[in-house]
Amino acid sequence: MKTASLWHNRNFRLLFSASAFTNLGDGILAVAFPWFATLLTRDPVLIGMVAGARQLPWLLLSLPAGVLTDRFNRRNILLVADSVRLALALAAVGLAVAAPSGNAAVYLLIGLTFLLGSAEVVRDNTAQTILPNLVDAPQLEQANGLLWSTEQLAGQFIGPPLAGYLIGFAIALPFGIEAAMLALAIGLVSTIRMPRVE
């Protein structure tokens, strides 16, 4: 099928847009969290732990996230995961504004990073598995490709350089932008109408 026909699917457009927003925010955080850590400590191990805490959930939670998405309403999982991420992003804004120092602040940042990464695993897994409920079978391959492409473009190519620019203004700004992206995504996903029984 042609791309144009897929874009006529309202539910797919909503999911695609929400994924673009959340993955842009994820790309921003990929730079912002380690950068913030360098402002809190000079210990390279702790800085590395902040960066690693975002990736560790992909190793630990990918399979359990798959089980979760098979057992519960996928639209609701997206909403819950992004709501949790929104709360955590706002906590990161608060931490950045408070401008603490010392190892205790770094450990708190590691915890925030890990929790955000965990919710990201659940969210990204669910965004892929909800597609059969939103698009027809002949369009699945194309829909998956578009979703994956926007994930890579926003998360790997646009988000990280944008983070460096935002950090130049204020370290709290990238986390605020992430919160705004998540709020937009929640609004979009909440208007998806599930046409099929899961």
C-alpha positions as CSV (number, residue, x, y, z in Angstrom):
1,M,0.0,0.0,0.0
2,K,1.1,3.6,-0.5
3,T,2.2,5.8,2.3
4,A,-0.6,8.2,1.6
5,S,-3.2,5.6,2.4
6,L,-1.6,4.9,5.8
7,W,-1.6,8.6,6.6
8,H,-5.4,8.6,6.2
9,N,-5.5,6.4,9.3
10,R,-6.2,8.8,12.2
11,N,-5.1,6.4,14.9
12,F,-1.8,5.8,13.2
13,R,-1.2,9.5,12.8
14,L,-1.8,10.0,16.5
15,L,0.5,7.2,17.5
16,F,3.2,8.3,15.0
17,S,3.1,11.9,16.3
18,A,3.2,10.8,19.9
19,S,6.1,8.5,19.2
20,A,8.0,11.4,17.4
21,F,7.5,13.6,20.4
22,T,8.6,11.0,23.0
23,N,11.6,9.9,21.0
24,L,12.7,13.4,20.5
25,G,12.6,13.9,24.3
26,D,14.5,10.6,24.7
27,G,17.2,11.8,22.4
28,I,17.5,15.0,24.4
29,L,17.8,13.1,27.7
30,A,20.5,10.8,26.3
31,V,22.8,13.9,26.4
32,A,21.2,15.9,29.2
33,F,21.5,13.2,32.0
34,P,25.2,12.5,31.7
35,W,25.9,16.3,31.2
36,F,23.9,17.1,34.3
37,A,26.0,14.4,36.1
38,T,29.2,16.2,35.2
39,L,27.9,19.3,36.9
40,L,27.2,17.3,40.1
41,T,30.5,15.3,40.3
42,R,33.9,14.8,38.8
43,D,33.8,11.0,39.5
44,P,33.9,9.3,36.1
45,V,32.4,6.1,37.6
46,L,29.3,8.0,38.8
47,I,29.0,9.8,35.5
48,G,29.2,6.5,33.7
49,M,26.6,5.0,36.0
50,V,24.2,7.8,35.1
51,A,24.7,7.0,31.4
52,G,24.4,3.3,32.0
53,A,21.3,3.6,34.1
54,R,19.3,4.7,31.1
55,Q,20.4,1.6,29.0
56,L,20.2,-1.0,31.7
57,P,16.4,-1.3,31.6
58,W,16.6,-2.5,28.0
59,L,18.6,-5.5,29.2
60,L,16.6,-6.2,32.3
61,L,13.0,-5.4,31.2
62,S,12.6,-6.0,27.5
63,L,11.1,-9.5,28.0
64,P,8.9,-8.6,30.9
65,A,7.6,-5.5,29.0
66,G,6.6,-7.8,26.2
67,V,4.5,-9.9,28.6
68,L,3.0,-6.8,30.1
69,T,1.9,-5.5,26.6
70,D,0.3,-8.9,25.8
71,R,-1.8,-9.0,29.0
72,F,-3.2,-5.4,29.3
73,N,-4.8,-2.7,27.3
74,R,-2.0,-1.3,25.2
75,R,-3.4,2.2,24.9
76,N,-3.7,2.4,28.7
77,I,-0.1,1.1,29.0
78,L,1.1,3.9,26.8
79,L,-0.8,6.4,28.8
80,V,0.5,5.1,32.2
81,A,4.1,4.8,30.9
82,D,4.2,8.3,29.6
83,S,2.5,9.7,32.7
84,V,5.1,8.1,34.9
85,R,7.8,9.5,32.6
86,L,6.2,12.9,32.8
87,A,6.3,12.8,36.6
88,L,10.0,11.7,36.5
89,A,10.9,14.4,34.0
90,L,9.3,17.0,36.2
91,A,11.3,15.6,39.1
92,A,14.5,16.0,37.0
93,V,13.5,19.6,36.4
94,G,13.2,20.1,40.1
95,L,16.5,18.5,40.7
96,A,18.2,20.7,38.1
97,V,16.6,23.9,39.4
98,A,17.6,23.0,43.0
99,A,21.2,22.7,41.8
100,P,22.4,20.3,44.5
101,S,25.9,19.0,44.8
102,G,27.5,15.9,46.1
103,N,27.2,12.2,45.6
104,A,23.7,12.0,47.1
105,A,22.4,14.1,44.2
106,V,24.2,11.9,41.7
107,Y,22.6,8.8,43.1
108,L,19.2,10.4,42.9
109,L,19.9,11.3,39.3
110,I,20.9,7.6,38.7
111,G,17.6,6.5,40.1
112,L,15.6,9.0,38.0
113,T,17.5,7.9,34.9
114,F,16.9,4.2,35.6
115,L,13.2,4.7,36.2
116,L,12.8,6.9,33.1
117,G,14.6,4.2,31.1
118,S,12.4,1.5,32.5
119,A,9.2,3.4,31.5
120,E,10.7,4.0,28.1
121,V,11.2,0.3,27.5
122,V,7.6,-0.4,28.3
123,R,6.4,2.5,26.2
124,D,8.5,1.7,23.1
125,N,7.6,-2.0,23.3
126,T,3.9,-1.1,23.5
127,A,4.0,1.4,20.7
128,Q,5.2,-1.4,18.4
129,T,2.8,-4.0,19.6
130,I,-0.3,-1.8,19.4
131,L,0.1,-1.4,15.7
132,P,-1.9,-4.5,14.7
133,N,-4.9,-2.9,16.6
134,L,-4.6,0.3,14.6
135,V,-3.6,-0.6,11.1
136,D,-4.6,-3.3,8.6
137,A,-2.4,-6.3,8.2
138,P,-1.1,-5.2,4.7
139,Q,0.1,-1.9,6.2
140,L,1.9,-3.4,9.2
141,E,5.3,-3.5,7.6
142,Q,5.1,0.0,6.4
143,A,3.7,1.3,9.7
144,N,6.5,-0.5,11.7
145,G,9.1,1.0,9.4
146,L,7.7,4.5,9.8
147,L,7.5,4.2,13.5
148,W,11.1,2.8,13.7
149,S,12.4,5.5,11.3
150,T,10.9,8.4,13.4
151,E,12.3,6.7,16.5
152,Q,15.8,6.7,15.0
153,L,15.6,10.2,13.4
154,A,14.2,11.9,16.5
155,G,16.1,10.0,19.1
156,Q,19.5,9.6,17.5
157,F,19.9,12.4,15.0
158,I,17.8,15.4,16.2
159,G,17.5,15.0,20.0
160,P,21.2,14.8,21.0
161,P,22.4,17.9,19.2
162,L,19.3,19.8,20.3
163,A,20.1,18.8,23.9
164,G,23.5,20.5,23.6
165,Y,21.8,23.7,22.4
166,L,19.3,23.7,25.2
167,I,21.8,23.0,27.9
168,G,23.6,26.2,26.7
169,F,20.6,28.1,28.1
170,A,19.9,26.1,31.3
171,I,20.5,22.6,32.5
172,A,16.8,22.3,33.5
173,L,15.6,23.2,30.0
174,P,16.1,19.7,28.4
175,F,14.1,18.1,31.2
176,G,11.4,20.7,30.8
177,I,11.3,20.0,27.0
178,E,11.0,16.3,27.7
179,A,8.1,17.0,30.1
180,A,6.4,19.0,27.4
181,M,6.9,16.3,24.7
182,L,5.4,13.7,27.1
183,A,2.4,15.9,27.8
184,L,1.8,16.3,24.1
185,A,2.2,12.5,23.6
186,I,-0.3,11.8,26.4
187,G,-2.8,14.1,24.8
188,L,-2.4,12.5,21.4
189,V,-2.6,8.9,22.7
190,S,-5.6,9.6,24.9
191,T,-7.6,10.4,21.7
192,I,-6.8,7.1,20.0
193,R,-9.9,5.0,19.5
194,M,-9.2,1.3,19.8
195,P,-11.2,-0.2,16.9
196,R,-10.4,-3.8,17.7
197,V,-10.6,-6.0,20.8
198,E,-7.1,-6.8,22.2
